[in-house]
Amino acid sequence: MKAKESLTKGHWFRTGLKVRYQETDKMAVVYHANYLNWFEIGRTEMIRGMGFSYREIEEQGIYLPVLEVRSRFVNPARYDDRIWIYTRISGFSPLRLEYEYEVRRCEDEEEWSTETAEFGNEERPGTLLNTGSTEHVWLSSDWKPIRLSKAAPDLYGALANRLAAGAADEQGGTMNEK
C-alpha cells in the first residue's frame, strides 16, 4: 500500500492464548503455520474490540481476503506458553487494509490475561517471538474489488474515525489499557 493512501497506524490491541500441544512439532516448538492462525485470531478480536464483527461485514456482502502474509521468527514459542497477540491496523484505504502483528510470550503470570485490551503505541510487554503483517483487499460478494468508502460508507467512516482518534491520542500521549 502506498504511504499516501494510508491514513495512519492504529492502536495496538492485545489478546491472549496458551499454546496447545497440537500446535507444536517434533522439535517441541510451535509449528510455523500456526502463527497465521494466531494472526487471524488477533485481527478478529481487534475488529470485535472496535465494535464490529467480520460476520456483520460479510452479511453486507463485503469480504476481506488475504493478499499477502509476512512473518519473521525471532524466538520459539513452546507448549503451554502464555502468548499475547498484538495487532494493529498499519495501512487503510478505500481499497485495502493492512495489519501488523507481534506475538509475545508473557513471562509474568500475574500480568497474564486472555481478555482483549487496547493499548496506545507504547512498548508492549513480553518476550518478542514473531513479527508479521497481512495485506487485504476489499471485495464484493461476487469477488470484485470495491471501494469501501462507496460500498459501506458507515464502516469506512467508523474505521477512518477510529484511526484518526488513534493518531490524536498518539500526538497527545499514550493511551492506557482499557
VENJOSUL-V529925 format. One record per residue. N is the residue number from 1. D_LAST is the distance of its C-alpha to the last C-alpha in Angstrom with 2 decimals. Layout:
n: {N N}
d_last: {D_LAST D_LAST}
//
This chain:
n: {1 2 3 4 5 6 7 8 9 10 11 12 13 14 15 16 17 18 19 20 21 22 23 24 25 26 27 28 29 30 31 32 33 34 35 36 37 38 39 40 41 42 43 44 45 46 47 48 49 50 51 52 53 54 55 56 57 58 59 60 61 62 63 64 65 66 67 68 69 70 71 72 73 74 75 76 77 78 79 80 81 82 83 84 85 86 87 88 89 90 91 92 93 94 95 96 97 98 99 100 101 102 103 104 105 106 107 108 109 110 111 112 113 114 115 116 117 118 119 120 121 122 123 124 125 126 127 128 129 130 131 132 133 134 135 136 137 138 139 140 141 142 143 144 145 146 147 148 149 150 151 152 153 154 155 156 157 158 159 160 161 162 163 164 165 166 167 168 169 170 171 172 173 174 175 176 177 178}
d_last: {30.23 31.71 29.59 30.78 29.55 25.97 23.78 21.16 18.74 15.24 11.89 11.68 10.07 10.67 12.39 14.84 18.42 21.52 24.58 27.25 30.90 31.94 29.81 31.98 35.43 38.63 37.44 34.58 31.91 29.68 31.89 30.93 30.65 27.74 25.49 26.14 24.90 21.72 21.29 21.74 19.18 16.63 17.58 17.87 14.40 13.05 15.30 14.31 10.58 12.11 14.11 17.30 19.30 22.17 24.36 24.06 24.74 27.73 28.99 29.48 31.76 29.50 29.06 27.32 29.40 29.01 31.61 30.95 29.09 28.95 28.03 28.69 28.94 28.32 28.30 28.98 26.66 28.52 28.68 26.03 23.84 20.11 18.92 15.70 16.14 14.46 15.27 15.48 18.06 20.72 23.33 23.72 26.91 28.70 30.33 27.93 24.42 23.59 20.81 20.31 19.33 19.09 19.71 19.16 20.33 18.24 20.86 19.16 19.18 17.10 14.14 14.74 12.56 13.32 10.18 8.92 5.78 5.94 7.57 10.19 13.62 13.94 15.73 14.33 15.38 18.09 21.64 22.14 24.17 24.31 23.54 24.31 24.25 25.44 27.16 27.51 29.77 29.47 32.41 34.05 35.12 38.46 36.85 37.60 35.27 33.74 32.09 28.75 29.13 32.29 31.65 28.26 27.65 24.79 22.83 23.94 22.94 19.44 18.90 20.68 18.70 15.36 16.95 18.47 15.26 13.97 17.36 17.21 13.95 15.73 18.81 17.29 15.25 12.19 8.63 6.29 3.80 0.00}
//
